[in-house]
Structures are given as structure tokens and as C-alpha cells.
Amino acid sequence: MRDLYEEILATAGFLVEKAVDGEDGYEMMKKGGYDLVLLDIMLPKMDGISILRKFHNEGPGLAPNKAVVILSNLGQESIIGEAINLGARGYMIKSDMTPEQALSEIRRYLSESF
């Protein structure tokens, strides 16, 4: 899935950086400077909710990045709700979107970040 999103976004002209796992993603997010972070709930080593909790508990929150959007599967409403409470801007349900729809949603989140 990560490679698909990278291809879609790179083809559309976006600069994309990928994390290899949740721990790597956390470190990248901590450095900050991202206009948009697509954070999957299911990641090896540290899941997306644990990353959000860590930012929430340790500060400075998600501020080093303009927006974080959760990637989820169907049936994870309570987890999505927790992610929003922890600072995620929104969510995308991976199985419900074509690549074109995903790109459209990503553009929408980016436009809201500026």
C-alpha cells in the first residue's frame, strides 16, 4: 500500500518520503516539516495510534507537521475517533478509495493545511 501511495503521489508531482516502520515514521515526524503525513494505523514495530499517543503525551504534539491523516480499514471507528482526539486532521479508509479518489482526498487535506 505504501508503494502504491508513493507512486500515485510522485506521479502527481508530490515529493514523498517513506518510513520503513512505525519507529522510523515516529522519528521522521518528530523532525517535522511535512505538509501532510499519511499515518497508517497498522505498522510494524509501532502502530499509528501509539505514534499519536507518544506525540500527545511527550509533546510538542503534532505541531512540527502541518497535518496528519490516518489510513485505516473498515470497522475501526473507535480507533479513528481516538486518532482524531489525539490530533489527526482526518482519516481515509483505504479499501473504499480508488487511487484517483485517494489523490483527491490528499489534495483536499493539503489545501486545508495552508
C-alpha positions as CSV (number, residue, x, y, z in Angstrom):
1,M,0.0,0.0,0.0
2,R,2.9,2.4,0.9
3,D,4.4,1.8,-2.6
4,L,1.1,2.5,-4.3
5,Y,0.6,5.8,-2.5
6,E,4.1,6.8,-3.2
7,E,3.6,6.1,-6.9
8,I,0.3,8.0,-7.1
9,L,1.7,11.0,-5.3
10,A,5.1,11.1,-7.1
11,T,3.3,10.8,-10.5
12,A,1.1,13.8,-9.4
13,G,4.3,15.8,-8.7
14,F,4.5,15.5,-4.9
15,L,7.7,14.9,-3.0
16,V,7.3,11.7,-1.0
17,E,9.3,10.3,1.9
18,K,8.5,6.8,3.2
19,A,9.1,5.3,6.6
20,V,10.0,1.6,6.8
21,D,8.1,1.1,10.0
22,G,6.3,2.9,12.9
23,E,9.5,3.7,14.8
24,D,11.1,5.2,11.6
25,G,7.9,7.1,11.0
26,Y,7.8,8.5,14.5
27,E,11.4,9.7,14.2
28,M,10.6,11.3,10.8
29,M,7.5,13.0,12.2
30,K,9.5,14.3,15.2
31,K,11.9,16.1,12.9
32,G,8.9,17.6,11.2
33,G,8.5,19.8,8.3
34,Y,5.9,17.7,6.5
35,D,2.8,19.4,4.9
36,L,0.9,16.1,5.2
37,V,1.7,12.8,7.0
38,L,-0.3,9.7,5.9
39,L,-0.1,7.6,9.0
40,D,-1.4,4.0,8.8
41,I,-2.9,2.5,11.9
42,M,-1.3,-0.9,11.2
43,L,2.5,-0.6,11.1
44,P,5.3,-2.9,12.2
45,K,7.2,-2.0,15.4
46,M,4.9,0.9,16.5
47,D,1.3,1.3,15.2
48,G,-0.1,4.7,14.2
49,I,-2.2,5.2,17.3
50,S,0.9,4.5,19.5
51,I,2.7,7.2,17.5
52,L,-0.1,9.7,18.0
53,R,-0.2,8.9,21.8
54,K,3.5,9.4,22.1
55,F,3.3,12.8,20.4
56,H,0.3,13.7,22.6
57,N,2.0,12.6,25.9
58,E,5.5,13.8,25.3
59,G,4.8,17.0,23.4
60,P,5.2,19.1,21.3
61,G,2.1,17.4,19.8
62,L,1.9,17.1,16.1
63,A,3.0,20.8,15.5
64,P,6.2,20.0,13.7
65,N,3.9,18.8,10.8
66,K,1.0,20.7,9.2
67,A,-1.4,17.8,9.1
68,V,-1.7,14.1,9.9
69,V,-4.3,11.9,8.2
70,I,-4.9,8.4,9.4
71,L,-5.1,5.5,6.9
72,S,-7.5,2.8,8.2
73,N,-9.6,-0.1,7.2
74,L,-13.3,-0.6,7.6
75,G,-14.6,-1.2,11.1
76,Q,-12.1,0.8,13.0
77,E,-14.4,3.7,14.0
78,S,-13.3,3.8,17.7
79,I,-9.7,3.8,16.7
80,I,-10.3,6.6,14.2
81,G,-12.1,8.6,16.9
82,E,-9.1,8.2,19.2
83,A,-6.8,9.3,16.4
84,I,-8.9,12.5,15.8
85,N,-8.8,13.2,19.6
86,L,-5.1,12.8,19.6
87,G,-4.7,15.4,16.8
88,A,-5.1,13.7,13.5
89,R,-6.8,16.0,11.0
90,G,-8.9,13.2,9.4
91,Y,-8.9,9.7,8.0
92,M,-9.0,7.8,4.8
93,I,-10.4,4.3,4.6
94,K,-8.0,2.6,2.2
95,S,-10.4,-0.1,0.9
96,D,-13.0,2.5,0.0
97,M,-10.9,4.5,-2.4
98,T,-9.6,4.3,-5.9
99,P,-6.1,5.8,-6.5
100,E,-7.8,8.9,-8.0
101,Q,-10.1,9.3,-5.0
102,A,-7.2,9.0,-2.7
103,L,-5.3,11.7,-4.6
104,S,-8.3,13.9,-4.5
105,E,-8.6,13.5,-0.7
106,I,-4.9,14.1,-0.2
107,R,-5.2,17.3,-2.2
108,R,-8.1,18.4,-0.1
109,Y,-6.2,17.8,3.1
110,L,-3.3,19.7,1.7
111,S,-5.4,22.7,0.7
112,E,-6.9,22.8,4.2
113,S,-3.4,22.9,5.8
114,F,-2.4,26.2,4.2
